[in-house]
Amino acid sequence: MNIVCVGAGSMAESMIHGWINKRIMKAENIAVMNKSDLERLENLKDEYGVNIVQKERVELRDADFILLAMKPKDVEAALTDIKDNLSGNAVILSVVAGVSIETIQRHVGNLPVARAMPNTSAKVGKSATGVAWSKWVTLEQQHDLRNLLSSIGSVTVVDESQLDAVTAVAGSGPAYIYYFAEAMTEAAVANGLSPADAKRLVRQTFAGASDMLQHEDFAVLRKKVTSPNGTTAAGIAALERNDFKGIIGECVKDAASRSQALGREFK
C-alpha cells in the first residue's frame, strides 16, 4: 500500500508517526508534498524516513491513498495541482475540516473520496476518528480505510452530515482537554503547589481518569468519586454554579458552526 500526504502539518505528521510506529505502513511507502515548504518535507524525511514527492509525480500515480491534510483555503489549489497525476484507483482521504466530499469530487471527478476527522492523538495510536465516504468507495476500499484509520486509534463510521459534530468533539477535543489541564495546573499552583508538582499530579490524574473512562459510564464514575458534602462535591458545585456544562455546550456548538462555515466558504 502506498500513501501520498498532500500537506505536511501536524495532523499529517501525527498520522505518519502512528502508521510507522504501529507498523501498519513502512516509511518507504509513504511520500509527502506541500505547497512550498521544502524544509518541512526534509525534516519529515529525516525524522521518519519517508519520501518526498519528486517533480515527475510518479508517487501520486502509484498511490493507493492520497491524504489531503492542508488548510481548507488551500484545498482547491492543491487538487488543481495534483488531479492530472491521479490514477483511477486512488482513494482520496481528506482530513480537512469543513470541505465536503462533493467539493472534492467536483475537482477530481468520480474518484473514491472519504472524509475523516482524526485528532493529533494519532501520534500515540489513540486518535478518536470519525469517517464518511462517497458511493464510489468500494467495500474493499472501506475495509482498507478502516484498517488504516484504526491503526491510529478508534474509528466511528458516520454520515457526512455528522462530521461537523465529530470535528467539534473529537477533532478539536484534545485542545479543550489540554486547556482544562492548564487551568487545573494554574489553580493547583495558586493553592500552594509548585509548578512541577502541579503538572505531575495533573498529568497522572488525567491519565488515570482516561483509563477509567474505558470501563464504566461517565456519570457513574463521577458519582462514585463524589461523596455527599465532601471535597469533590464542593468542587462539582462550583462547576455547576458557573454553568460548566453550558460552557462546554457552547464550545462544541461554536466549533461545529465554524466547521460548517468552512464548508460554505469552500464549496
Secondary structure, DSSP 8 states (H G I E B T S, - for coil): --EEEE--SHHHHHHHHHHHHTTSS-GGGEEEE-SS-HHHHHHHHHHH--EE--TT-HHHHT-SEEEE-S-GGGHHHHHHHHGGG--TT-EEEE--TT--HHHHHHHH-S--EEEEE--GGGGGT-EEEEEEE-TTS-HHHHHHHHHHHHTTEEEEE--GGGHHHHIIIIISHHHHHHHHHHHHHHHHHHTT--HHHHHHHHHHHHHHHHHHHTTS-HHHHHHHH--TTSHHHHHHHHHHHTTHHHHHHHHHHHHHHHHHHHHHHT-
